[in-house]
């Protein structure tokens, strides 16, 4: 049976990126710097309004797996695409990057493959408008226990909590992974996502997860208090807690210590995927037995690489960056 160092479950979304201005965002009533869920008609409207589109396989956890694959670990992705042009593109692209795409594209059905229109402004902020399509239908029947049970690390995408089927898929995968001796974790994904599912997230963090990654706004939303108190509560309930803070030190709590890791500052070209690639660097360190501080430093360096160019996946050999900083 194949053993994977990291298995991810998340939305399989084709990213469509375009450079734009704040005036354009205002003219289209696009909320800046956040992810908004949109319907099919709105997706078609925004797609038609984009200039110089760049298309790439995306989705938060899928981006993280691409980064981990760039670092040389074996990865697999559990996601749902339709057997249409974008779905076949997505599955083939993931495989070409070295990540096993576990579920074949679904034949038939009414919903198309998911896509996200991402507008990048000159300050590097990205405004994501996501039509979930068939991806949101992922359920426990899509989770092969033989894959989850053979994962050293399982990484879940909080966005999939928007449907009960996604929650059931997470529980099945997490329990299979932990029963097989692996560790399960989740990215909180978005403060609005946490607001919608606070009670379920709290139970998941407390009862099912070995590690959780979130930013300061997500942690504050989850526990409905200030950051220090929120992280203290989280650390009592979960073995490892990671908090990114948008340009400030990253806080990591676990392994009987609390560390702060300074971010590696660069002028952002495109912030798309910064959190996803932080997770990739951190999980690489976690999977290879690095200290908490080293894993956090790896996450910060991986994030700084991706914001230095357009697109949510690394363009450089991130292992070379780690070597340059004496981490490997």
TIVEXZA-404618 format. One record per residue (C-alpha): residue in three letters; z, x, y. Coordinates in Angstrom, 2 decimals. Layout:
<kezas>
{"ALA" {Z X Y}}
...
</kezas>
This chain:
<kezas>
{"UNK" {0.00 0.00 0.00}}
{"UNK" {-1.01 1.34 3.42}}
{"UNK" {1.92 2.25 5.66}}
{"UNK" {1.39 2.06 9.40}}
{"UNK" {3.47 3.93 11.92}}
{"UNK" {3.09 1.10 14.45}}
{"UNK" {1.93 -2.49 13.91}}
{"UNK" {1.47 -4.74 16.92}}
{"UNK" {1.14 -8.50 17.30}}
{"UNK" {-0.31 -9.90 20.49}}
{"UNK" {-3.04 -11.71 22.31}}
{"UNK" {-6.52 -10.38 21.52}}
{"UNK" {-8.09 -10.61 24.96}}
{"UNK" {-11.31 -9.18 26.34}}
{"UNK" {-10.46 -7.67 29.74}}
{"UNK" {-13.02 -8.17 32.50}}
{"UNK" {-12.22 -5.92 35.48}}
{"UNK" {-13.62 -5.90 38.99}}
{"UNK" {-12.69 -4.10 42.21}}
{"UNK" {-11.97 -6.53 45.06}}
{"UNK" {-10.05 -7.09 48.33}}
{"UNK" {-6.99 -9.02 49.41}}
{"UNK" {-9.28 -11.34 51.39}}
{"UNK" {-11.15 -12.22 48.20}}
{"UNK" {-7.88 -12.98 46.40}}
{"UNK" {-6.86 -15.28 49.22}}
{"UNK" {-10.22 -17.02 49.29}}
{"UNK" {-9.93 -17.80 45.58}}
{"UNK" {-6.17 -18.59 45.74}}
{"UNK" {-5.44 -15.81 43.24}}
{"UNK" {-1.77 -14.76 43.13}}
{"UNK" {-1.60 -11.01 43.66}}
{"UNK" {0.03 -8.67 41.16}}
{"UNK" {0.92 -11.16 38.44}}
{"UNK" {-0.59 -12.70 35.34}}
{"UNK" {-1.60 -16.35 35.64}}
{"UNK" {-2.69 -18.53 32.75}}
{"UNK" {-5.85 -20.48 33.58}}
{"UNK" {-8.03 -23.09 31.94}}
{"UNK" {-11.56 -22.65 30.66}}
{"UNK" {-13.29 -24.07 33.77}}
{"UNK" {-11.33 -21.78 36.09}}
{"UNK" {-12.14 -18.82 33.82}}
{"UNK" {-15.86 -19.52 34.12}}
{"UNK" {-15.57 -19.85 37.91}}
{"UNK" {-13.78 -16.53 38.35}}
{"UNK" {-16.03 -14.70 35.89}}
{"UNK" {-19.08 -15.78 37.89}}
{"UNK" {-17.45 -14.56 41.14}}
{"UNK" {-16.83 -11.00 39.87}}
{"UNK" {-18.91 -8.05 41.05}}
{"UNK" {-19.67 -4.99 38.89}}
{"UNK" {-17.76 -6.27 35.87}}
{"UNK" {-16.34 -3.84 33.31}}
{"UNK" {-15.54 -5.36 29.91}}
{"UNK" {-13.15 -3.83 27.40}}
{"UNK" {-10.89 -4.97 24.57}}
{"UNK" {-7.49 -5.74 26.03}}
{"UNK" {-4.26 -7.62 25.66}}
{"UNK" {-0.94 -5.95 26.36}}
{"UNK" {0.09 -4.89 22.86}}
{"UNK" {-3.50 -4.04 21.91}}
{"UNK" {-3.62 -1.67 24.89}}
{"UNK" {-0.37 -0.09 23.72}}
{"UNK" {-1.78 0.41 20.22}}
{"UNK" {-4.88 2.08 21.69}}
{"UNK" {-2.58 4.50 23.52}}
{"UNK" {-0.57 5.20 20.38}}
{"UNK" {-3.80 5.78 18.47}}
{"UNK" {-4.86 8.23 21.19}}
{"UNK" {-1.67 10.11 20.34}}
{"UNK" {-2.59 10.33 16.67}}
{"UNK" {-0.40 7.74 14.95}}
{"UNK" {-1.69 5.14 12.48}}
{"UNK" {-1.82 1.64 13.93}}
{"UNK" {-2.73 -1.92 12.97}}
{"UNK" {-3.14 -5.04 15.12}}
{"UNK" {-2.48 -8.63 14.15}}
{"UNK" {-4.40 -10.93 16.49}}
{"UNK" {-6.79 -13.85 16.51}}
{"UNK" {-10.40 -13.90 17.77}}
{"UNK" {-13.25 -16.31 17.15}}
{"UNK" {-16.41 -15.28 15.32}}
{"UNK" {-18.41 -15.26 18.56}}
{"UNK" {-20.00 -12.50 20.61}}
{"UNK" {-16.79 -11.47 22.38}}
{"UNK" {-14.71 -11.79 19.21}}
{"UNK" {-17.00 -9.53 17.20}}
{"UNK" {-17.08 -7.07 20.12}}
{"UNK" {-13.29 -7.05 20.23}}
{"UNK" {-12.76 -6.50 16.50}}
{"UNK" {-15.41 -3.76 16.34}}
{"UNK" {-14.03 -2.01 19.42}}
{"UNK" {-10.49 -1.92 18.05}}
{"UNK" {-11.71 -0.51 14.74}}
{"UNK" {-13.83 2.10 16.53}}
{"UNK" {-10.71 3.27 18.39}}
{"UNK" {-8.87 3.76 15.10}}
{"UNK" {-6.70 0.63 14.99}}
{"UNK" {-7.02 -1.55 11.89}}
{"UNK" {-7.88 -5.09 13.01}}
{"UNK" {-6.05 -7.01 10.30}}
{"UNK" {-7.47 -10.54 10.70}}
{"UNK" {-11.24 -11.13 10.48}}
{"UNK" {-12.82 -13.20 13.30}}
{"UNK" {-12.30 -16.92 12.71}}
{"UNK" {-15.42 -18.91 11.88}}
{"UNK" {-15.80 -22.36 13.40}}
{"UNK" {-13.21 -23.98 15.65}}
{"UNK" {-13.51 -25.16 19.23}}
{"UNK" {-11.74 -22.43 21.18}}
{"UNK" {-13.59 -19.24 22.14}}
{"UNK" {-12.27 -15.70 22.14}}
{"UNK" {-9.73 -15.09 24.91}}
{"UNK" {-10.60 -13.28 28.11}}
{"UNK" {-8.76 -12.10 31.25}}
{"UNK" {-10.38 -11.69 34.65}}
{"UNK" {-8.55 -8.79 36.33}}
{"UNK" {-9.08 -8.20 40.06}}
{"UNK" {-8.05 -4.72 41.25}}
{"UNK" {-7.30 -4.25 44.96}}
{"UNK" {-7.44 -0.89 46.82}}
{"UNK" {-3.66 -0.41 46.46}}
{"UNK" {-4.04 -0.35 42.67}}
{"UNK" {-2.41 -3.76 42.10}}
{"UNK" {-4.00 -5.92 39.46}}
{"UNK" {-4.13 -9.71 39.53}}
{"UNK" {-4.73 -11.10 36.07}}
{"UNK" {-6.21 -14.54 35.39}}
{"UNK" {-6.04 -15.14 31.67}}
{"UNK" {-7.71 -17.82 29.58}}
{"UNK" {-5.97 -17.62 26.22}}
{"UNK" {-8.49 -19.50 24.09}}
{"UNK" {-8.12 -18.99 20.35}}
{"UNK" {-5.62 -16.15 20.71}}
{"UNK" {-2.84 -18.59 21.63}}
{"UNK" {-3.29 -20.29 18.26}}
{"UNK" {-1.92 -17.30 16.36}}
{"UNK" {0.71 -18.45 13.88}}
{"UNK" {2.67 -17.35 10.83}}
{"UNK" {-0.36 -17.85 8.60}}
{"UNK" {-2.01 -14.96 10.47}}
{"UNK" {0.82 -12.55 9.64}}
{"UNK" {0.26 -10.67 6.40}}
{"UNK" {3.70 -9.80 5.10}}
{"UNK" {2.27 -6.78 3.31}}
{"UNK" {1.26 -5.37 6.71}}
{"UNK" {4.49 -6.16 8.58}}
{"UNK" {6.67 -4.97 5.70}}
{"UNK" {4.91 -1.60 5.73}}
{"UNK" {5.32 -0.95 9.45}}
{"UNK" {7.61 1.84 10.60}}
{"UNK" {7.70 0.13 14.00}}
{"UNK" {6.67 -3.44 14.84}}
{"UNK" {5.84 -4.24 18.47}}
{"UNK" {5.59 -7.83 19.69}}
{"UNK" {4.07 -9.27 22.87}}
{"UNK" {6.28 -11.71 24.75}}
{"UNK" {3.32 -13.69 26.08}}
{"UNK" {2.82 -15.22 22.62}}
{"UNK" {6.11 -17.08 23.03}}
{"UNK" {4.22 -19.77 24.93}}
{"UNK" {3.69 -21.70 21.68}}
{"UNK" {5.99 -22.49 18.78}}
{"UNK" {3.43 -21.06 16.34}}
{"UNK" {3.69 -17.70 18.08}}
{"UNK" {7.46 -17.75 17.85}}
{"UNK" {7.25 -18.50 14.13}}
{"UNK" {4.77 -15.64 13.66}}
{"UNK" {7.16 -13.25 15.42}}
{"UNK" {10.10 -14.23 13.27}}
{"UNK" {8.10 -13.87 10.06}}
{"UNK" {6.80 -10.45 11.08}}
{"UNK" {10.13 -9.13 12.38}}
{"UNK" {12.02 -10.17 9.29}}
{"UNK" {9.36 -8.71 6.97}}
{"UNK" {9.37 -5.44 8.92}}
{"UNK" {13.14 -5.07 8.90}}
{"UNK" {13.39 -6.04 5.23}}
{"UNK" {10.94 -3.21 4.52}}
{"UNK" {13.10 -0.70 6.40}}
{"UNK" {11.18 -0.71 9.69}}
{"UNK" {12.32 -1.46 13.22}}
{"UNK" {11.12 -4.44 15.26}}
{"UNK" {10.86 -4.68 19.03}}
{"UNK" {9.33 -6.70 21.82}}
{"UNK" {7.96 -6.34 25.34}}
{"UNK" {9.35 -9.09 27.58}}
{"UNK" {5.87 -9.20 29.20}}
{"UNK" {6.44 -11.16 32.43}}
{"UNK" {9.36 -12.70 34.39}}
{"UNK" {7.61 -16.08 34.39}}
{"UNK" {7.29 -15.83 30.61}}
{"UNK" {11.00 -15.08 30.37}}
{"UNK" {11.79 -18.04 32.64}}
{"UNK" {9.88 -20.38 30.35}}
{"UNK" {11.57 -19.19 27.15}}
{"UNK" {14.91 -17.71 28.19}}
{"UNK" {17.04 -19.19 25.40}}
{"UNK" {14.58 -18.19 22.69}}
{"UNK" {14.26 -14.67 24.09}}
{"UNK" {18.03 -14.29 24.21}}
{"UNK" {18.32 -15.28 20.54}}
{"UNK" {15.47 -12.96 19.60}}
{"UNK" {16.97 -9.97 21.41}}
{"UNK" {20.40 -10.60 19.93}}
{"UNK" {19.49 -11.49 16.36}}
{"UNK" {16.07 -10.10 15.44}}
{"UNK" {15.16 -7.07 17.57}}
{"UNK" {16.03 -3.37 17.27}}
{"UNK" {14.55 -2.44 20.67}}
{"UNK" {13.34 -4.30 23.77}}
{"UNK" {11.19 -3.08 26.68}}
{"UNK" {11.14 -4.87 30.02}}
{"UNK" {10.97 -4.28 33.74}}
{"UNK" {13.83 -4.93 36.16}}
{"UNK" {12.62 -8.41 37.10}}
{"UNK" {12.31 -9.44 33.45}}
{"UNK" {15.80 -8.22 32.58}}
{"UNK" {17.30 -9.97 35.61}}
{"UNK" {15.48 -13.17 34.66}}
{"UNK" {16.60 -12.96 31.05}}
{"UNK" {20.30 -12.71 31.88}}
{"UNK" {20.18 -14.42 35.30}}
{"UNK" {22.22 -11.72 37.02}}
{"UNK" {21.85 -8.32 38.72}}
{"UNK" {20.15 -5.47 36.88}}
{"UNK" {23.21 -3.40 35.97}}
{"UNK" {25.02 -6.39 34.52}}
{"UNK" {21.87 -7.54 32.72}}
{"UNK" {21.34 -4.17 31.06}}
{"UNK" {25.00 -3.98 30.09}}
{"UNK" {24.75 -7.36 28.37}}
{"UNK" {21.50 -6.39 26.68}}
{"UNK" {22.98 -3.14 25.37}}
{"UNK" {25.79 -5.10 23.73}}
{"UNK" {23.26 -7.27 21.90}}
{"UNK" {20.46 -4.84 21.02}}
{"UNK" {20.36 -1.32 19.62}}
{"UNK" {17.93 0.06 22.21}}
{"UNK" {17.12 -1.24 25.70}}
{"UNK" {14.43 0.12 28.02}}
{"UNK" {13.94 -0.85 31.67}}
{"UNK" {11.04 0.23 33.87}}
{"UNK" {11.48 -0.07 37.64}}
{"UNK" {8.12 0.17 39.43}}
{"UNK" {8.19 3.69 40.83}}
{"UNK" {11.93 4.31 40.31}}
{"UNK" {13.66 6.01 37.40}}
{"UNK" {13.27 4.38 33.98}}
{"UNK" {16.60 3.45 32.37}}
{"UNK" {17.03 3.79 28.59}}
{"UNK" {20.15 2.76 26.69}}
{"UNK" {20.57 3.55 23.00}}
{"UNK" {21.56 6.24 20.53}}
{"UNK" {25.06 6.09 22.11}}
{"UNK" {23.81 7.20 25.51}}
{"UNK" {22.29 5.98 28.75}}
{"UNK" {19.63 8.11 30.42}}
{"UNK" {17.50 7.82 33.55}}
{"UNK" {14.03 9.36 33.50}}
{"UNK" {12.14 9.96 36.75}}
{"UNK" {8.62 8.60 36.93}}
{"UNK" {5.68 10.97 37.35}}
{"UNK" {4.29 9.94 40.74}}
{"UNK" {0.54 9.75 41.30}}
{"UNK" {-1.54 7.73 43.75}}
{"UNK" {-2.51 4.62 41.74}}
{"UNK" {-6.18 3.83 41.35}}
{"UNK" {-5.55 0.83 39.09}}
{"UNK" {-2.13 -0.29 37.87}}
{"UNK" {-3.69 -2.20 34.98}}
{"UNK" {-2.00 -1.18 31.75}}
{"UNK" {0.77 0.93 33.29}}
{"UNK" {3.47 -0.90 31.36}}
{"UNK" {1.35 -0.98 28.22}}
{"UNK" {0.85 2.79 28.26}}
{"UNK" {4.47 3.45 29.12}}
{"UNK" {5.24 1.56 25.91}}
{"UNK" {2.67 3.68 24.04}}
{"UNK" {4.25 6.95 25.14}}
{"UNK" {7.77 5.71 24.53}}
{"UNK" {6.97 4.32 21.08}}
{"UNK" {5.22 7.56 20.15}}
{"UNK" {8.42 9.42 20.97}}
{"UNK" {10.55 6.83 19.17}}
{"UNK" {8.35 6.91 16.05}}
{"UNK" {8.37 10.71 15.90}}
{"UNK" {12.13 11.07 16.26}}
{"UNK" {12.31 12.36 19.83}}
{"UNK" {15.43 12.07 21.97}}
{"UNK" {15.80 9.06 24.26}}
{"UNK" {15.09 11.19 27.33}}
{"UNK" {11.99 12.78 25.80}}
{"UNK" {10.62 9.40 24.65}}
{"UNK" {11.16 8.02 28.15}}
{"UNK" {9.44 11.05 29.71}}
{"UNK" {6.48 10.55 27.36}}
{"UNK" {6.26 6.93 28.46}}
{"UNK" {6.22 7.88 32.13}}
{"UNK" {3.50 10.51 31.62}}
{"UNK" {1.33 8.09 29.63}}
{"UNK" {1.70 5.49 32.39}}
{"UNK" {0.76 8.00 35.09}}
{"UNK" {-2.41 8.89 33.20}}
{"UNK" {-3.65 5.31 33.00}}
{"UNK" {-3.02 4.41 36.65}}
{"UNK" {-5.11 7.41 37.75}}
{"UNK" {-8.34 5.62 36.76}}
{"UNK" {-9.78 2.12 36.37}}
{"UNK" {-8.99 0.49 33.03}}
{"UNK" {-5.96 -0.19 30.85}}
{"UNK" {-6.45 2.51 28.21}}
{"UNK" {-6.17 6.31 28.37}}
{"UNK" {-9.22 8.41 29.18}}
{"UNK" {-7.56 11.81 28.68}}
{"UNK" {-5.92 13.32 25.61}}
{"UNK" {-2.34 12.32 26.34}}
{"UNK" {-1.04 14.76 23.73}}
{"UNK" {-2.45 17.56 25.89}}
{"UNK" {-0.48 16.15 28.82}}
{"UNK" {2.67 16.15 26.70}}
{"UNK" {1.99 19.75 25.66}}
{"UNK" {1.54 20.72 29.31}}
{"UNK" {5.04 19.41 30.01}}
{"UNK" {6.55 21.14 26.98}}
{"UNK" {7.32 17.89 25.13}}
{"UNK" {5.45 18.74 21.91}}
</kezas>
